[in-house]
């Protein structure tokens, strides 16, 4: 009984903690969902940490964008990123090796993925609006 209730309170603390993070993120986009989708669909090329060094990157030319490079990424506007992710590299005159995700990810998922990508940038991304 004692063991169970201790486990219960640890679980509860974890849930409350996760809830606070989710709530903060939900104000604009769901970064946790964005991360999940990124690891699922983007990391094979862009790498788990977004450095452009995923397992499939070695065969690609040009290389997948390094999403941690804030000097490049921070200059790209949200609506540009949305177009690339939804419709693929070709939609913005880039490589067709960057696939479009509009058939797989909802617009909300894409917004969430972009919000997650923004967290990777060094120096950090500061929204202009
Ligand atoms: C099959 C490999 C592959 C996958 C999977 C992939 N990408 Fe890419 N991505 C690329 C390549 C290659 C480029 C570079 C295109 C270029 O420079 O012409 C790129 C470029 C980009 C860029 C930068 C565009 C620019 O103008 O600099 C963004 C943003 C991006 N990808 C986001 C994503 C997101 C988000 C996902 C997952 C939903 C994803 N990519 C999945 C290969 C991939």
Backbone and ligand atoms as CSV (ligand in chain L), in Angstrom:
chain,resi,resn,atom,element,x,y,z
A,1,UNK,N,N,0.826,-1.206,0.000
A,1,UNK,CA,C,0.000,0.000,0.000
A,1,UNK,C,C,0.863,1.259,0.000
A,2,UNK,N,N,1.853,1.279,0.918
A,2,UNK,CA,C,2.725,2.452,1.011
A,2,UNK,C,C,3.487,2.643,-0.302
A,3,UNK,N,N,3.989,1.506,-0.794
A,3,UNK,CA,C,4.745,1.566,-2.054
A,3,UNK,C,C,3.891,2.153,-3.176
A,4,UNK,N,N,2.673,1.645,-3.270
A,4,UNK,CA,C,1.786,2.090,-4.344
A,4,UNK,C,C,1.553,3.592,-4.275
A,5,UNK,N,N,1.326,4.095,-3.068
A,5,UNK,CA,C,0.964,5.512,-2.989
A,5,UNK,C,C,2.190,6.393,-3.290
A,6,UNK,N,N,3.388,5.907,-2.925
A,6,UNK,CA,C,4.574,6.696,-3.276
A,6,UNK,C,C,4.720,6.759,-4.798
A,7,UNK,N,N,4.542,5.601,-5.430
A,7,UNK,CA,C,4.610,5.566,-6.883
A,7,UNK,C,C,3.568,6.509,-7.472
A,8,UNK,N,N,2.380,6.458,-6.847
A,8,UNK,CA,C,1.287,7.319,-7.314
A,8,UNK,C,C,1.670,8.784,-7.269
A,9,UNK,N,N,2.297,9.204,-6.183
A,9,UNK,CA,C,2.617,10.633,-6.096
A,9,UNK,C,C,3.743,11.009,-7.053
A,10,UNK,N,N,4.671,10.070,-7.305
A,10,UNK,CA,C,5.717,10.356,-8.297
A,10,UNK,C,C,5.081,10.522,-9.670
A,11,UNK,N,N,4.163,9.611,-9.995
A,11,UNK,CA,C,3.478,9.696,-11.285
A,11,UNK,C,C,2.725,11.007,-11.396
A,12,UNK,N,N,2.037,11.374,-10.322
A,12,UNK,CA,C,1.238,12.595,-10.327
A,12,UNK,C,C,2.133,13.810,-10.547
A,13,UNK,N,N,3.281,13.843,-9.837
A,13,UNK,CA,C,4.208,14.966,-10.001
A,13,UNK,C,C,4.666,15.058,-11.448
A,14,UNK,N,N,4.945,13.919,-12.049
A,14,UNK,CA,C,5.378,13.893,-13.442
A,14,UNK,C,C,4.302,14.439,-14.355
A,15,UNK,N,N,3.069,14.027,-14.113
A,15,UNK,CA,C,1.957,14.479,-14.953
A,15,UNK,C,C,1.756,15.981,-14.826
A,16,UNK,N,N,1.826,16.483,-13.602
A,16,UNK,CA,C,1.637,17.915,-13.386
A,16,UNK,C,C,2.746,18.683,-14.102
A,17,UNK,N,N,3.982,18.203,-13.966
A,17,UNK,CA,C,5.115,18.838,-14.639
A,17,UNK,C,C,4.915,18.889,-16.138
A,18,UNK,N,N,4.522,17.768,-16.718
A,18,UNK,CA,C,4.315,17.707,-18.166
A,18,UNK,C,C,3.189,18.650,-18.572
A,19,UNK,N,N,2.159,18.721,-17.731
A,19,UNK,CA,C,1.019,19.587,-18.022
A,19,UNK,C,C,1.424,21.047,-18.095
A,20,UNK,N,N,2.279,21.480,-17.190
A,20,UNK,CA,C,2.729,22.879,-17.187
A,20,UNK,C,C,3.473,23.197,-18.474
A,21,UNK,N,N,4.364,22.304,-18.883
A,21,UNK,CA,C,5.122,22.506,-20.114
A,21,UNK,C,C,4.172,22.566,-21.306
A,22,UNK,N,N,3.242,21.609,-21.356
A,22,UNK,CA,C,2.302,21.555,-22.480
A,22,UNK,C,C,1.469,22.827,-22.531
A,23,UNK,N,N,1.045,23.300,-21.371
A,23,UNK,CA,C,0.206,24.495,-21.304
A,23,UNK,C,C,0.951,25.720,-21.815
A,24,UNK,N,N,2.212,25.855,-21.393
A,24,UNK,CA,C,3.017,26.991,-21.837
A,24,UNK,C,C,3.180,26.954,-23.355
A,25,UNK,N,N,3.412,25.749,-23.903
A,25,UNK,CA,C,3.648,25.619,-25.335
A,25,UNK,C,C,2.358,25.856,-26.120
A,26,UNK,N,N,1.215,25.497,-25.513
A,26,UNK,CA,C,-0.055,25.551,-26.236
A,26,UNK,C,C,-0.471,26.975,-26.573
A,27,UNK,N,N,0.162,27.966,-25.923
A,27,UNK,CA,C,-0.220,29.339,-26.213
A,27,UNK,C,C,-0.058,29.662,-27.690
A,28,UNK,N,N,0.998,29.159,-28.320
A,28,UNK,CA,C,1.161,29.410,-29.741
A,28,UNK,C,C,1.117,28.120,-30.538
A,29,UNK,N,N,2.029,27.235,-30.253
A,29,UNK,CA,C,2.087,25.973,-30.978
A,29,UNK,C,C,2.492,24.904,-29.985
A,30,UNK,N,N,2.212,23.680,-30.341
A,30,UNK,CA,C,2.530,22.569,-29.458
A,30,UNK,C,C,3.925,22.040,-29.807
A,31,UNK,N,N,4.920,22.552,-29.083
A,31,UNK,CA,C,6.308,22.211,-29.387
A,31,UNK,C,C,6.576,20.721,-29.151
A,32,UNK,N,N,5.908,20.161,-28.131
A,32,UNK,CA,C,6.112,18.732,-27.851
A,32,UNK,C,C,5.631,17.895,-29.034
A,33,UNK,N,N,4.476,18.254,-29.579
A,33,UNK,CA,C,4.000,17.551,-30.785
A,33,UNK,C,C,4.959,17.790,-31.950
A,34,UNK,N,N,5.455,19.006,-32.063
A,34,UNK,CA,C,6.398,19.320,-33.135
A,34,UNK,C,C,7.647,18.457,-33.047
A,35,UNK,N,N,8.137,18.277,-31.838
A,35,UNK,CA,C,9.336,17.454,-31.635
A,35,UNK,C,C,9.070,15.999,-32.021
A,36,UNK,N,N,7.891,15.525,-31.600
A,36,UNK,CA,C,7.523,14.147,-31.923
A,36,UNK,C,C,7.489,13.940,-33.440
A,37,UNK,N,N,6.850,14.871,-34.133
A,37,UNK,CA,C,6.746,14.765,-35.591
A,37,UNK,C,C,8.126,14.908,-36.241
A,38,UNK,N,N,8.946,15.780,-35.682
A,38,UNK,CA,C,10.302,15.981,-36.219
A,38,UNK,C,C,11.109,14.690,-36.111
A,39,UNK,N,N,11.072,14.068,-34.926
A,39,UNK,CA,C,11.832,12.836,-34.740
A,39,UNK,C,C,11.312,11.746,-35.666
A,40,UNK,N,N,10.002,11.758,-35.887
A,40,UNK,CA,C,9.381,10.732,-36.723
A,40,UNK,C,C,9.705,10.937,-38.212
A,41,UNK,N,N,9.601,12.187,-38.688
A,41,UNK,CA,C,9.640,12.424,-40.139
A,41,UNK,C,C,10.874,13.178,-40.641
A,42,UNK,N,N,11.548,13.899,-39.802
A,42,UNK,CA,C,12.599,14.803,-40.286
A,42,UNK,C,C,14.001,14.345,-39.886
A,43,UNK,N,N,14.092,13.646,-38.740
A,43,UNK,CA,C,15.407,13.328,-38.167
A,43,UNK,C,C,16.225,12.391,-39.053
A,44,UNK,N,N,15.571,11.571,-39.891
A,44,UNK,CA,C,16.320,10.649,-40.745
A,44,UNK,C,C,17.297,11.428,-41.627
A,45,UNK,N,N,16.907,12.610,-42.063
A,45,UNK,CA,C,17.808,13.453,-42.865
A,45,UNK,C,C,18.436,14.573,-42.027
A,46,UNK,N,N,17.605,15.266,-41.248
A,46,UNK,CA,C,18.113,16.455,-40.543
A,46,UNK,C,C,18.801,16.125,-39.222
A,47,UNK,N,N,18.711,14.879,-38.773
A,47,UNK,CA,C,19.364,14.476,-37.536
A,47,UNK,C,C,18.467,14.700,-36.328
A,48,UNK,N,N,18.645,13.874,-35.308
A,48,UNK,CA,C,17.808,13.967,-34.109
A,48,UNK,C,C,17.945,15.314,-33.435
A,49,UNK,N,N,19.118,15.929,-33.552
A,49,UNK,CA,C,19.329,17.244,-32.941
A,49,UNK,C,C,19.248,18.358,-33.969
A,50,UNK,N,N,18.862,18.008,-35.197
A,50,UNK,CA,C,18.638,19.025,-36.221
A,50,UNK,C,C,19.897,19.556,-36.874
A,51,UNK,N,N,21.013,18.837,-36.714
A,51,UNK,CA,C,22.282,19.356,-37.233
A,51,UNK,C,C,22.514,19.028,-38.706
A,52,UNK,N,N,21.513,18.419,-39.340
A,52,UNK,CA,C,21.648,18.101,-40.762
A,52,UNK,C,C,22.466,16.845,-40.992
A,53,UNK,N,N,22.592,16.008,-39.951
A,53,UNK,CA,C,23.481,14.851,-40.019
A,53,UNK,C,C,22.755,13.541,-39.734
A,54,UNK,N,N,21.499,13.443,-40.185
A,54,UNK,CA,C,20.756,12.195,-39.994
A,54,UNK,C,C,21.366,11.075,-40.828
A,55,UNK,N,N,20.964,9.817,-40.537
A,55,UNK,CA,C,21.537,8.663,-41.245
A,55,UNK,C,C,21.371,8.733,-42.768
A,56,UNK,N,N,20.307,9.375,-43.262
A,56,UNK,CA,C,20.098,9.436,-44.717
A,56,UNK,C,C,20.796,10.637,-45.359
A,57,UNK,N,N,21.438,11.475,-44.553
A,57,UNK,CA,C,22.014,12.713,-45.091
A,57,UNK,C,C,23.234,12.462,-45.964
A,58,UNK,N,N,23.947,11.379,-45.697
A,58,UNK,CA,C,25.236,11.194,-46.376
A,58,UNK,C,C,25.093,11.038,-47.889
A,59,UNK,N,N,23.928,10.544,-48.337
A,59,UNK,CA,C,23.732,10.364,-49.773
A,59,UNK,C,C,23.157,11.602,-50.445
A,60,UNK,N,N,22.902,12.636,-49.697
A,60,UNK,CA,C,22.202,13.793,-50.267
A,60,UNK,C,C,23.152,14.922,-50.656
A,61,UNK,N,N,22.817,15.542,-51.777
A,61,UNK,CA,C,23.548,16.712,-52.238
A,61,UNK,C,C,22.549,17.632,-52.932
A,62,UNK,N,N,22.255,18.822,-52.458
A,62,UNK,CA,C,22.829,19.446,-51.263
A,62,UNK,C,C,22.441,18.713,-49.977
A,63,UNK,N,N,23.183,18.970,-48.922
A,63,UNK,CA,C,22.917,18.368,-47.628
A,63,UNK,C,C,21.674,18.976,-47.007
A,64,UNK,N,N,20.973,18.199,-46.170
A,64,UNK,CA,C,19.836,18.767,-45.434
A,64,UNK,C,C,20.293,19.961,-44.595
A,65,UNK,N,N,19.437,20.933,-44.494
A,65,UNK,CA,C,19.749,22.138,-43.707
A,65,UNK,C,C,20.083,21.782,-42.264
A,66,UNK,N,N,21.118,22.441,-41.724
A,66,UNK,CA,C,21.446,22.354,-40.301
A,66,UNK,C,C,20.524,23.324,-39.554
A,67,UNK,N,N,19.515,22.786,-38.880
A,67,UNK,CA,C,18.504,23.641,-38.233
A,67,UNK,C,C,19.014,24.314,-36.960
A,68,UNK,N,N,20.213,23.925,-36.513
A,68,UNK,CA,C,20.755,24.587,-35.323
A,68,UNK,C,C,21.537,25.856,-35.693
A,69,UNK,N,N,21.743,26.065,-37.004
A,69,UNK,CA,C,22.517,27.231,-37.439
A,69,UNK,C,C,21.629,28.476,-37.470
A,70,UNK,N,N,21.572,29.134,-36.328
A,70,UNK,CA,C,20.693,30.300,-36.193
A,70,UNK,C,C,21.017,31.419,-37.169
A,71,UNK,N,N,22.289,31.537,-37.552
A,71,UNK,CA,C,22.660,32.615,-38.482
A,71,UNK,C,C,21.944,32.471,-39.818
A,72,UNK,N,N,21.644,31.241,-40.200
A,72,UNK,CA,C,20.891,31.004,-41.432
A,72,UNK,C,C,19.396,30.889,-41.128
A,73,UNK,N,N,19.046,30.040,-40.177
A,73,UNK,CA,C,17.637,29.720,-39.918
A,73,UNK,C,C,16.835,30.932,-39.439
A,74,UNK,N,N,17.456,31.781,-38.625
A,74,UNK,CA,C,16.706,32.892,-38.031
A,74,UNK,C,C,16.304,33.947,-39.060
A,75,UNK,N,N,16.943,33.907,-40.225
A,75,UNK,CA,C,16.571,34.859,-41.277
A,75,UNK,C,C,15.359,34.384,-42.069
A,76,UNK,N,N,15.012,33.102,-41.940
A,76,UNK,CA,C,13.897,32.546,-42.709
A,76,UNK,C,C,12.580,32.802,-41.978
A,77,UNK,N,N,11.606,33.355,-42.706
A,77,UNK,CA,C,10.321,33.708,-42.091
A,77,UNK,C,C,9.465,32.459,-41.892
A,78,UNK,N,N,8.533,32.581,-40.935
A,78,UNK,CA,C,7.645,31.451,-40.629
A,78,UNK,C,C,6.875,30.982,-41.866
A,79,UNK,N,N,6.357,31.957,-42.648
A,79,UNK,CA,C,5.528,31.516,-43.785
A,79,UNK,C,C,6.367,30.863,-44.881
A,80,UNK,N,N,7.630,31.260,-44.983
A,80,UNK,CA,C,8.547,30.575,-45.908
A,80,UNK,C,C,8.776,29.132,-45.438
A,81,UNK,N,N,9.076,28.978,-44.147
A,81,UNK,CA,C,9.311,27.638,-43.602
A,81,UNK,C,C,8.075,26.769,-43.779
A,82,UNK,N,N,6.906,27.383,-43.576
A,82,UNK,CA,C,5.660,26.639,-43.723
A,82,UNK,C,C,5.545,26.091,-45.150
A,83,UNK,N,N,5.852,26.935,-46.137
A,83,UNK,CA,C,5.764,26.515,-47.538
A,83,UNK,C,C,6.753,25.391,-47.843
A,84,UNK,N,N,7.998,25.529,-47.375
A,84,UNK,CA,C,8.992,24.468,-47.635
A,84,UNK,C,C,8.541,23.152,-47.022
A,85,UNK,N,N,8.088,23.210,-45.778
A,85,UNK,CA,C,7.754,21.964,-45.093
A,85,UNK,C,C,6.489,21.360,-45.713
A,86,UNK,N,N,5.521,22.188,-46.039
A,86,UNK,CA,C,4.276,21.657,-46.584
A,86,UNK,C,C,4.446,21.165,-48.033
A,87,UNK,N,N,5.130,21.952,-48.855
A,87,UNK,CA,C,5.161,21.659,-50.295
A,87,UNK,C,C,6.509,21.168,-50.808
A,88,UNK,N,N,7.524,21.176,-49.953
A,88,UNK,CA,C,8.816,20.641,-50.350
A,88,UNK,C,C,9.762,21.694,-50.886
A,89,UNK,N,N,11.032,21.297,-51.018
A,89,UNK,CA,C,12.080,22.222,-51.442
A,89,UNK,C,C,11.784,22.884,-52.785
A,90,UNK,N,N,11.222,22.109,-53.720
A,90,UNK,CA,C,10.976,22.643,-55.060
A,90,UNK,C,C,10.064,23.859,-55.043
A,91,UNK,N,N,9.149,23.902,-54.083
A,91,UNK,CA,C,8.182,25.005,-54.007
A,91,UNK,C,C,8.867,26.342,-53.753
A,92,UNK,N,N,10.102,26.299,-53.236
A,92,UNK,CA,C,10.826,27.549,-52.982
A,92,UNK,C,C,12.145,27.607,-53.757
A,93,UNK,N,N,12.221,26.784,-54.826
A,93,UNK,CA,C,13.419,26.806,-55.659
A,93,UNK,C,C,14.607,26.067,-55.049
A,94,UNK,N,N,14.319,25.198,-54.070
A,94,UNK,CA,C,15.388,24.403,-53.445
A,94,UNK,C,C,15.303,22.963,-53.942
A,95,UNK,N,N,16.171,22.128,-53.405
A,95,UNK,CA,C,16.266,20.742,-53.850
A,95,UNK,C,C,14.969,19.962,-53.612
A,96,UNK,N,N,14.631,19.121,-54.624
A,96,UNK,CA,C,13.448,18.264,-54.439
A,96,UNK,C,C,13.754,17.079,-53.517
A,97,UNK,N,N,14.979,17.015,-53.022
A,97,UNK,CA,C,15.317,15.987,-52.025
A,97,UNK,C,C,14.709,16.329,-50.669
A,98,UNK,N,N,14.317,17.586,-50.522
A,98,UNK,CA,C,13.550,17.983,-49.336
A,98,UNK,C,C,12.085,17.761,-49.700
A,99,UNK,N,N,11.483,16.672,-49.142
A,99,UNK,CA,C,10.120,16.323,-49.540
A,99,UNK,C,C,9.088,17.288,-48.970
A,100,UNK,N,N,7.910,17.328,-49.598
A,100,UNK,CA,C,6.783,18.059,-49.027
A,100,UNK,C,C,5.994,17.139,-48.110
A,101,UNK,N,N,5.425,17.723,-47.052
A,101,UNK,CA,C,4.777,16.902,-46.018
A,101,UNK,C,C,3.282,17.131,-45.931
A,102,UNK,N,N,2.738,17.895,-46.899
A,102,UNK,CA,C,1.324,18.261,-46.846
A,102,UNK,C,C,0.356,17.093,-46.842
A,103,UNK,N,N,0.786,15.945,-47.377
A,103,UNK,CA,C,-0.110,14.779,-47.369
A,103,UNK,C,C,-0.020,13.992,-46.076
A,104,UNK,N,N,0.991,14.267,-45.276
A,104,UNK,CA,C,1.240,13.461,-44.074
A,104,UNK,C,C,0.961,14.267,-42.811
A,105,UNK,N,N,1.383,15.537,-42.823
A,105,UNK,CA,C,1.221,16.378,-41.640
A,105,UNK,C,C,0.099,17.398,-41.868
A,106,UNK,N,N,-0.723,17.588,-40.847
A,106,UNK,CA,C,-1.748,18.633,-40.911
A,106,UNK,C,C,-1.070,20.004,-40.814
A,107,UNK,N,N,-1.807,21.056,-41.163
A,107,UNK,CA,C,-1.245,22.403,-41.039
A,107,UNK,C,C,-0.821,22.681,-39.598
A,108,UNK,N,N,-1.618,22.190,-38.626
A,108,UNK,CA,C,-1.253,22.387,-37.224
A,108,UNK,C,C,0.046,21.662,-36.901
A,109,UNK,N,N,0.199,20.430,-37.396
A,109,UNK,CA,C,1.446,19.682,-37.182
A,109,UNK,C,C,2.631,20.464,-37.754
A,110,UNK,N,N,2.439,21.038,-38.941
A,110,UNK,CA,C,3.537,21.779,-39.581
A,110,UNK,C,C,3.894,23.009,-38.747
A,111,UNK,N,N,2.869,23.713,-38.269
A,111,UNK,CA,C,3.108,24.858,-37.385
A,111,UNK,C,C,3.882,24.411,-36.146
A,112,UNK,N,N,3.505,23.267,-35.601
A,112,UNK,CA,C,4.170,22.744,-34.401
A,112,UNK,C,C,5.624,22.357,-34.703
A,113,UNK,N,N,5.850,21.716,-35.848
A,113,UNK,CA,C,7.205,21.313,-36.233
A,113,UNK,C,C,8.089,22.553,-36.378
A,114,UNK,N,N,7.546,23.596,-37.000
A,114,UNK,CA,C,8.331,24.822,-37.184
A,114,UNK,C,C,8.661,25.443,-35.825
A,115,UNK,N,N,7.680,25.435,-34.927
A,115,UNK,CA,C,7.927,25.973,-33.579
A,115,UNK,C,C,9.048,25.188,-32.897
A,116,UNK,N,N,9.060,23.863,-33.115
A,116,UNK,CA,C,10.134,23.050,-32.534
A,116,UNK,C,C,11.475,23.393,-33.184
A,117,UNK,N,N,11.476,23.503,-34.522
A,117,UNK,CA,C,12.716,23.825,-35.237
A,117,UNK,C,C,13.293,25.151,-34.717
A,118,UNK,N,N,12.405,26.107,-34.423
A,118,UNK,CA,C,12.856,27.409,-33.898
A,118,UNK,C,C,13.603,27.275,-32.577
A,119,UNK,N,N,13.289,26.231,-31.797
A,119,UNK,CA,C,13.960,26.060,-30.495
A,119,UNK,C,C,15.398,25.560,-30.665
A,120,UNK,N,N,15.760,25.094,-31.871
A,120,UNK,CA,C,17.076,24.486,-32.069
A,120,UNK,C,C,18.158,25.516,-32.373
A,121,UNK,N,N,17.750,26.707,-32.790
A,121,UNK,CA,C,18.697,27.677,-33.341
A,121,UNK,C,C,19.670,28.226,-32.297
A,122,UNK,N,N,20.930,28.312,-32.707
A,122,UNK,CA,C,21.954,28.996,-31.923
A,122,UNK,C,C,22.663,29.974,-32.846
A,123,UNK,N,N,22.680,31.267,-32.609
A,123,UNK,CA,C,22.000,31.955,-31.517
A,123,UNK,C,C,20.479,31.768,-31.585
A,124,UNK,N,N,19.802,31.929,-30.426
A,124,UNK,CA,C,18.370,31.645,-30.350
A,124,UNK,C,C,17.541,32.521,-31.289
A,125,UNK,N,N,16.442,31.955,-31.745
A,125,UNK,CA,C,15.509,32.684,-32.606
A,125,UNK,C,C,14.682,33.651,-31.765
A,126,UNK,N,N,14.597,34.899,-32.246
A,126,UNK,CA,C,13.719,35.875,-31.586
A,126,UNK,C,C,12.690,36.325,-32.604
A,127,UNK,N,N,11.410,36.012,-32.353
A,127,UNK,CA,C,10.378,36.410,-33.309
A,127,UNK,C,C,10.375,37.927,-33.462
A,128,UNK,N,N,10.150,38.402,-34.690
A,128,UNK,CA,C,10.174,39.841,-34.921
A,128,UNK,C,C,8.857,40.495,-34.530
A,129,UNK,N,N,7.781,39.680,-34.526
A,129,UNK,CA,C,6.493,40.263,-34.171
A,129,UNK,C,C,6.280,40.227,-32.675
L,1,LIG,C1,C,14.770,12.777,-47.370
L,1,LIG,C2,C,15.527,13.718,-46.562
L,1,LIG,C3,C,14.764,14.846,-45.872
L,1,LIG,C4,C,13.721,14.725,-44.987
L,1,LIG,C5,C,13.072,13.459,-44.476
L,1,LIG,C6,C,13.395,16.070,-44.574
L,1,LIG,N1,N,14.214,16.978,-45.184
L,1,LIG,FE1,FE,14.231,18.985,-44.925
L,1,LIG,N2,N,15.730,19.182,-46.265
L,1,LIG,C7,C,16.326,18.143,-46.942
L,1,LIG,C8,C,17.334,18.675,-47.850
L,1,LIG,C9,C,18.232,17.855,-48.771
L,1,LIG,C10,C,17.316,20.079,-47.691
L,1,LIG,C11,C,18.201,21.120,-48.408
L,1,LIG,C12,C,17.507,21.656,-49.610
L,1,LIG,C13,C,18.381,22.642,-50.346
L,1,LIG,O1,O,19.262,23.246,-49.724
L,1,LIG,O2,O,18.170,22.802,-51.565
L,1,LIG,C14,C,16.299,20.359,-46.684
L,1,LIG,C15,C,15.974,21.638,-46.245
L,1,LIG,C16,C,15.057,21.919,-45.270
L,1,LIG,C17,C,14.774,23.247,-44.765
L,1,LIG,C18,C,15.483,24.535,-45.158
L,1,LIG,C19,C,14.991,25.193,-46.392
L,1,LIG,C20,C,15.873,26.381,-46.685
L,1,LIG,O3,O,15.494,27.217,-47.511
L,1,LIG,O4,O,16.946,26.516,-46.121
L,1,LIG,C21,C,13.816,23.102,-43.804
L,1,LIG,C22,C,13.206,24.216,-42.969
L,1,LIG,C23,C,13.495,21.704,-43.709
L,1,LIG,N3,N,14.266,21.001,-44.624
L,1,LIG,C24,C,12.582,21.179,-42.840
L,1,LIG,C25,C,12.249,19.829,-42.781
L,1,LIG,C26,C,11.247,19.300,-41.898
L,1,LIG,C27,C,10.477,20.111,-40.876
L,1,LIG,C28,C,11.158,17.961,-42.154
L,1,LIG,C29,C,10.215,16.957,-41.533
L,1,LIG,C30,C,8.802,17.278,-41.567
L,1,LIG,C31,C,12.144,17.649,-43.177
L,1,LIG,N4,N,12.777,18.814,-43.531
L,1,LIG,C32,C,12.390,16.386,-43.673
L,1,LIG,C33,C,16.043,16.798,-46.801
L,1,LIG,C34,C,15.056,16.263,-46.001
